[in-house]
Amino acid sequence: MVDAPGVVNENAQEYAQTLGVKPEMTVLEVGWDEDCDNSISEAIEDAIGGELLEDETDELCDVVLLWWREEDGDLVDGLVDSIRPLADNGCIWLLTPGAGKDGTVAPGEISESAQTAGLVQTTATRIGNWQGSCLVSRGYSKK
């Protein structure tokens, strides 16, 4: 569900907290399309106090927000591409359509693809109509 312009989603602040984004973090958004939930992106921008970076950035990022649907191709390739701009101890939030929605990605495919890409899933949670999976490098250590 996309909110009308000027309408604040009451879950927006909760989204940012769930994703662990904090002021002045650098967040790259990849795979955004019209089916994505704008309130999630906007909540992150509000939390970090700036705009999300787009695909073609050279900056290292604390978080990569990766919107992914089954038809987007090989998930392993998408994850490997998302690791490149990731700072040490950064994370990838993989957002896939929720169960029963067009483009849903099976949980087994997510964990297998993450493992193949050298990542570990630390969290799986519902974020609006999307399923969020937090993926970190195998050698990840909390700051």
N, C-alpha and C positions, 0 to 999 in steps of 0.2 A: 504494500500500500504506500502510495506516495502522498505526502501531505500537500495541501493547498498552499500557495505562496503566502508568506506572512503568518502561517499557523505553526506554532511551536509544538513539536512532538514531545509529549510528556515523558517518553522513554529515552530521549536523546542523551540526557546527562548519564543515565544508566548505561547506555551503549558505550560511551567514552570510558566509564569506569570499568566495565566488563573487559574492554580491549586494553586497559592499562595505559592509555595514553595520558601524558602529562604536559603541562605548559613547556613550550619551546622544543618539544621533540620534533624530529623530522620524520614525516610520514609520506611514503610514496603510494599512490593509488594506481593499480594496474587492472585492466579488464573491465572498467566501468562501462556500462551501457544503459540504455533507457529502462531496462528491467530492474536495475539496482535501486536500493532504498536510499534516496537522497538524505534522509534524516540521519543515517549512520555516518555518511561522509561529513555532513554539516556538524554533527556532534563532535567528531574528531577535530574539525577545524576550530570549533569553539574551544575545545579543551587545550589544543596546542597554541592557540592564539595566532593562527596564520593559515595559509592555504596549503592544501595537499600538493605534493609534487606530482608531476605527470611522468609518463613512461620514459621520456627521453632525457632524464636528468643524469648528471654525472656525480651528484652529491651522494654521500653515504647516508643511509637512512636507519633510524631506530626501529621503524616498523614499516613493513610492506603490507598494504591492504590489497589482497589479491582476490578479485571477484572471478569465480570460475564456474562454468556450466559444463555438463557432460559433453556437449558438442564443440567445446572450445579447443579440442585436440588432446595431445598427450600431456597429462597432468605432470608427469615427471619433468618434461621439458619446461613447462610453466614454472614449476618450483625451482629448478636449477637456474632459470633466468632471473627469478626473484631473489635468489641468494646473492647474486653478483653485487647489487648496490647495498646490501645489508651490512651495517656496522657490526663490530664485535659485540656479542651479547644482544643483538637485535632479534626481532622475531617476525615471522610471517603470519598474518591472520588470513587464512584461507576462508573465504565466504562462498558457500555454495547454496543453491536453492534448497529450501527445507523439504522434508520428506513429502512425497506426493506432488511436488511442483515440477513443471517442465525444467529439464536440465539437471535434476538431482544427481549427485555423485554418491555412489555407494560408500559407506564408511570404510569397508575393506579396501576399496581402491584408494581412498585417502591415506590410510595408514601404510599400505604397500608402496604407494608412490612417494610418500614422505621418506620412508626408510631407504628406498632406492636413491633418492636425492641427497641422502646424508642428514636427514632431519628426524626429529622425534616430536610426536604430538604430545603436548603437555595439558591441553584443555580442549574440550568440545562443549559448546554451549549454543543455545538458540539466541539469535540477535534479530529481532523482528521476524520477518518471514524467511530469514536466511540462517543457515547453520554455520557457525564459526568454529574453526579449528586452529588453535595456536600451535605453530610449528617453530622449533628452534634447532640450531645446530647440535650435533651430538655432544660437543664439548662445551655447551652453554653453561655459564654460571651466572647466577643473579648478581647484579651490581650492588 
